[in-house]
Amino acid sequence: MKDVVDDVRTWTERGERVAIATVVSVKRSAPRPPGAKMAVNEHGQVSGAVSGGCVEGAVVEVAAEVLRDREPRLLHFGIADSEAWDVGLPCGGEIDVFVEEYTE
């Protein structure tokens, strides 16, 4: 978490806009617990993690949309156990991730 905070501070001090993604809910097993955070700046640089695999890429894309539209989003990721590895949810869990623009 410290790295995310340090990166957000660095980016905002440079005048860059930042989106924060937070794991808000987990069902069954998931790689990261509720409260895990990932920051994405307006240039697509990433700090932290909310899951892994395709989930991370999807969250980065939505973070760019949030910065463009200034509208927060709640994302849901979940998949059958048999397909879980392919999308980065190795335990077949479900996660909800809230993405919002960071404001001081």
FENCOR-V735341 format. One line per field, one symbol per residue. ss: DSSP state (h for helix, s for strand, l for the rest). A space follows every 50 residues. Layout:
# FENCOR-V735341
ss->???
This chain:
# FENCOR-V735341
ss->lhhhhhhhhhhhhllllsssssssssslllllllllsssssllllsssll llhhhhhhhhhhhhhhhhhlllssssssllhhhhhhhllllllsssssss slll
